[in-house]
Amino acid sequence: MHPAMPWRAIVAGFIATLIMTAVIYLAPVMGLPKLDIAGMLGSGMSGIMPAPGSAVWWTGMIIHFMLGSVVFALIYAYWLYPVLPNGNWLRGAIWGTILWFLMQAIVMPMMGSGIFSGNEPDQGMIGLATLIVHWIYGVILGTIAGVQATREPFHRQERHA
């Protein structure tokens, strides 16, 4: 097993989160439902949906980027990469699917949207849109961070006296 490179996973996670976030906020332009991840995460702290650009909204955005850039990227690099099937993009897509499932089964109900967005008027489209953005995140993360496993393992050089 080759050691994971945390900086590469974090950079990949940041890029993946940045692109995912752009797609989330451009979703209505593409005919998908409006999603406000920063607002949803912020509402978990305040109990109400914060206004875009407010301090609570920005706190939600920071949480979103910390989760995507650091927490989920490092979980992928250290624990999941070695056990998922070959193909960096496929590993990432599987991780994105796992994250989507956990979000829909745990986070969405905590935010009041119900399991698999069941309390939302457009639950099917929200489920599809969130699956797509999680695939985007996972594929980008897997593609960029996944090459870490191809590097040569570190071998300690012995000193001769």
LUMMAR-141156 format. One record per residue: residue number from 1; x, y, z of N, C-alpha, C in turn. Coordinates in steps of 0.02 Angstrom, whole numbers. Layout:
N
i, nu, nv, nw, cau, cav, caw, cu, cv, cw
NUM, X, Y, Z, X, Y, Z, X, Y, Z
...
REM end
This chain:
161
i, nu, nv, nw, cau, cav, caw, cu, cv, cw
1, 43, -59, 0, 0, 0, 0, 45, 62, 0
2, 31, 106, -45, 68, 169, -48, 36, 219, -1
3, 76, 260, 33, 47, 308, 79, 7, 362, 43
4, -46, 385, 74, -86, 440, 47, -47, 505, 53
5, -61, 551, 9, -29, 616, 11, -83, 666, 32
6, -84, 686, 95, -139, 728, 119, -146, 794, 82
7, -92, 827, 65, -97, 891, 30, -131, 883, -37
8, -117, 828, -72, -148, 816, -137, -223, 803, -129
9, -242, 766, -78, -313, 753, -65, -349, 818, -47
10, -318, 861, -7, -349, 923, 13, -357, 970, -46
11, -305, 977, -87, -310, 1019, -147, -365, 992, -194
12, -365, 926, -204, -417, 895, -246, -486, 907, -216
13, -492, 900, -151, -556, 912, -118, -579, 983, -126
14, -532, 1031, -121, -550, 1101, -130, -574, 1115, -201
15, -537, 1090, -250, -557, 1100, -320, -625, 1068, -333
16, -634, 1007, -309, -697, 971, -318, -755, 1008, -284
17, -743, 1033, -224, -795, 1070, -188, -811, 1136, -223
18, -761, 1169, -248, -771, 1232, -284, -814, 1222, -346
19, -798, 1171, -385, -837, 1157, -446, -907, 1133, -428
20, -912, 1090, -379, -978, 1066, -356, -1022, 1125, -334
21, -992, 1171, -296, -1029, 1229, -271, -1052, 1274, -328
22, -1009, 1284, -377, -1029, 1324, -435, -1088, 1292, -470
23, -1086, 1227, -479, -1142, 1192, -512, -1205, 1197, -470
24, -1199, 1191, -404, -1257, 1197, -360, -1292, 1264, -370
25, -1253, 1318, -370, -1283, 1384, -375, -1302, 1403, -446
26, -1278, 1366, -496, -1300, 1376, -565, -1356, 1329, -585
27, -1376, 1284, -540, -1427, 1233, -555, -1491, 1263, -584
28, -1518, 1318, -557, -1580, 1344, -586, -1573, 1365, -659
29, -1514, 1387, -678, -1502, 1406, -748, -1507, 1345, -794
30, -1490, 1286, -766, -1491, 1224, -804, -1558, 1187, -798
31, -1608, 1220, -767, -1673, 1190, -760, -1681, 1144, -700
32, -1632, 1145, -656, -1635, 1105, -595, -1659, 1148, -537
33, -1683, 1116, -484, -1708, 1156, -427, -1653, 1198, -394
34, -1675, 1253, -364, -1628, 1296, -327, -1606, 1259, -264
35, -1541, 1256, -255, -1511, 1225, -196, -1467, 1277, -162
36, -1471, 1284, -98, -1429, 1331, -61, -1395, 1294, -4
37, -1338, 1264, -20, -1302, 1223, 29, -1279, 1265, 89
38, -1255, 1325, 75, -1232, 1368, 130, -1291, 1387, 174
39, -1347, 1402, 144, -1407, 1419, 182, -1432, 1360, 223
40, -1431, 1300, 193, -1453, 1241, 230, -1408, 1227, 289
41, -1343, 1230, 279, -1297, 1217, 334, -1302, 1272, 387
42, -1311, 1334, 364, -1320, 1389, 411, -1384, 1384, 450
43, -1437, 1359, 418, -1501, 1352, 453, -1497, 1299, 507
44, -1452, 1252, 500, -1443, 1201, 551, -1417, 1232, 616
45, -1383, 1289, 611, -1357, 1323, 670, -1408, 1373, 698
46, -1445, 1406, 654, -1488, 1460, 677, -1562, 1439, 681
47, -1580, 1385, 648, -1650, 1363, 648, -1692, 1396, 594
48, -1666, 1447, 561, -1702, 1479, 506, -1655, 1485, 446
49, -1683, 1489, 386, -1642, 1495, 326, -1612, 1566, 324
50, -1545, 1570, 327, -1513, 1636, 328, -1515, 1669, 260
51, -1512, 1735, 260, -1509, 1773, 198, -1441, 1761, 164
52, -1441, 1752, 98, -1377, 1745, 63, -1330, 1803, 79
53, -1269, 1786, 94, -1219, 1837, 109, -1216, 1856, 183
54, -1263, 1832, 223, -1262, 1848, 295, -1206, 1809, 329
55, -1191, 1828, 391, -1138, 1794, 428, -1153, 1720, 437
56, -1216, 1703, 451, -1235, 1633, 460, -1229, 1596, 394
57, -1247, 1628, 339, -1242, 1597, 273, -1168, 1582, 258
58, -1124, 1632, 271, -1053, 1621, 258, -1024, 1567, 304
59, -1049, 1562, 364, -1027, 1509, 409, -1046, 1441, 379
60, -1106, 1436, 351, -1127, 1375, 317, -1082, 1359, 258
61, -1062, 1410, 220, -1018, 1400, 162, -949, 1376, 185
62, -924, 1404, 240, -859, 1383, 266, -862, 1310, 289
63, -916, 1292, 322, -925, 1222, 343, -926, 1176, 282
64, -963, 1197, 230, -967, 1158, 168, -897, 1147, 138
65, -857, 1200, 135, -790, 1194, 106, -743, 1154, 151
66, -749, 1159, 216, -707, 1120, 261, -723, 1045, 255
67, -788, 1030, 251, -807, 960, 243, -781, 932, 177
68, -794, 968, 122, -775, 943, 56, -700, 944, 44
69, -667, 996, 68, -595, 1003, 54, -551, 962, 101
70, -572, 954, 163, -528, 922, 211, -558, 855, 235
71, -615, 857, 268, -641, 797, 301, -656, 741, 250
72, -698, 754, 201, -717, 701, 154, -659, 682, 108
73, -616, 729, 91, -559, 714, 49, -510, 668, 85
74, -498, 681, 149, -451, 639, 186, -480, 570, 202
75, -545, 567, 216, -577, 502, 225, -569, 461, 161
76, -580, 492, 104, -572, 458, 40, -500, 433, 31
77, -452, 478, 41, -382, 461, 28, -355, 408, 74
78, -373, 411, 137, -343, 365, 185, -380, 299, 194
79, -447, 301, 192, -485, 241, 207, -520, 210, 148
80, -544, 250, 102, -584, 220, 48, -545, 204, -15
81, -497, 246, -32, -458, 234, -93, -432, 163, -97
82, -402, 136, -44, -374, 68, -49, -426, 13, -57
83, -488, 24, -39, -537, -30, -41, -587, -24, -97
84, -589, 32, -131, -637, 40, -187, -608, 11, -250
85, -651, -7, -299, -627, -38, -361, -581, 9, -400
86, -541, -21, -444, -493, 17, -484, -527, 69, -528
87, -489, 118, -547, -512, 174, -588, -524, 233, -542
88, -480, 283, -546, -485, 340, -500, -552, 375, -505
89, -577, 386, -565, -642, 420, -572, -698, 377, -543
90, -693, 310, -552, -744, 265, -525, -743, 265, -449
91, -684, 263, -420, -678, 268, -347, -712, 331, -322
92, -697, 386, -356, -727, 450, -337, -802, 451, -345
93, -827, 422, -400, -899, 420, -411, -934, 379, -357
94, -903, 324, -337, -932, 283, -283, -932, 323, -218
95, -878, 359, -203, -875, 400, -143, -929, 455, -146
96, -937, 486, -204, -990, 536, -213, -1059, 507, -200
97, -1070, 445, -223, -1135, 412, -212, -1146, 398, -138
98, -1093, 376, -104, -1098, 364, -32, -1115, 429, 5
99, -1080, 483, -13, -1094, 548, 19, -1165, 570, 5
100, -1188, 561, -57, -1257, 580, -74, -1307, 540, -32
101, -1296, 475, -27, -1341, 433, 12, -1343, 456, 85
102, -1285, 468, 115, -1283, 491, 184, -1317, 559, 192
103, -1307, 603, 144, -1339, 669, 147, -1415, 661, 144
104, -1439, 619, 98, -1511, 611, 89, -1543, 573, 148
105, -1507, 526, 177, -1534, 485, 231, -1527, 516, 300
106, -1476, 559, 310, -1462, 586, 376, -1468, 662, 378
107, -1431, 697, 335, -1428, 770, 338, -1494, 802, 317
108, -1523, 781, 262, -1586, 812, 239, -1641, 806, 291
109, -1651, 748, 323, -1702, 745, 376, -1686, 793, 434
110, -1622, 800, 451, -1603, 846, 505, -1618, 918, 487
111, -1617, 934, 422, -1631, 1002, 399, -1705, 1014, 387
112, -1745, 962, 399, -1817, 969, 390, -1844, 950, 322
113, -1800, 928, 277, -1821, 911, 210, -1847, 839, 204
114, -1839, 800, 256, -1863, 731, 255, -1812, 685, 224
115, -1822, 620, 236, -1777, 570, 208, -1785, 570, 132
116, -1729, 572, 98, -1727, 577, 25, -1770, 635, 1
117, -1766, 691, 37, -1799, 754, 20, -1875, 745, 14
118, -1902, 698, 52, -1973, 682, 47, -2021, 739, 65
119, -1998, 788, 103, -2041, 845, 121, -2037, 902, 71
120, -1996, 894, 20, -1988, 947, -30, -2038, 938, -86
121, -2065, 992, -114, -2114, 986, -167, -2086, 953, -231
122, -2022, 961, -242, -1991, 935, -303, -1939, 882, -284
123, -1959, 834, -242, -1911, 787, -212, -1872, 747, -264
124, -1902, 726, -318, -1867, 687, -369, -1812, 727, -402
125, -1827, 789, -419, -1777, 831, -452, -1722, 851, -402
126, -1739, 862, -340, -1688, 878, -290, -1643, 817, -279
127, -1673, 758, -275, -1632, 698, -268, -1585, 688, -326
128, -1610, 699, -388, -1568, 692, -447, -1514, 746, -449
129, -1532, 808, -435, -1484, 863, -437, -1428, 852, -385
130, -1447, 831, -325, -1396, 820, -274, -1352, 760, -290
131, -1381, 709, -322, -1340, 652, -344, -1289, 674, -396
132, -1312, 714, -444, -1267, 738, -497, -1209, 778, -468
133, -1224, 825, -422, -1169, 866, -395, -1122, 825, -351
134, -1148, 773, -319, -1103, 730, -280, -1060, 686, -326
135, -1087, 666, -383, -1046, 630, -432, -992, 676, -459
136, -1010, 738, -473, -960, 787, -497, -904, 793, -446
137, -923, 803, -383, -873, 808, -329, -829, 746, -328
138, -860, 688, -326, -823, 626, -320, -777, 612, -378
139, -801, 622, -439, -760, 609, -498, -699, 656, -500
140, -710, 719, -484, -654, 767, -484, -605, 749, -428
141, -631, 735, -368, -587, 715, -313, -548, 652, -331
142, -582, 602, -356, -548, 539, -373, -497, 547, -428
143, -513, 588, -477, -467, 597, -533, -404, 634, -512
144, -412, 686, -471, -353, 725, -451, -315, 691, -394
145, -350, 670, -343, -317, 641, -284, -295, 570, -296
146, -328, 535, -341, -315, 464, -350, -247, 446, -375
147, -214, 492, -410, -149, 475, -437, -97, 467, -381
148, -116, 485, -320, -70, 476, -264, -49, 404, -255
149, -92, 358, -274, -77, 287, -263, -27, 260, -314
150, -12, 298, -365, 35, 274, -415, 107, 293, -398
151, 117, 334, -346, 185, 354, -330, 222, 296, -297
152, 286, 300, -300, 327, 247, -271, 325, 251, -195
153, 326, 194, -162, 327, 196, -89, 393, 223, -63
154, 390, 252, -5, 449, 279, 27, 490, 223, 58
155, 553, 221, 41, 598, 171, 70, 651, 207, 111
156, 658, 186, 172, 708, 217, 216, 777, 193, 193
157, 820, 240, 185, 889, 223, 165, 928, 207, 228
158, 965, 152, 224, 1006, 133, 282, 1072, 168, 279
159, 1095, 188, 338, 1160, 222, 342, 1214, 170, 354
160, 1267, 180, 320, 1324, 136, 330, 1378, 175, 368
161, 1405, 144, 420, 1456, 179, 461, 1524, 173, 433
REM end
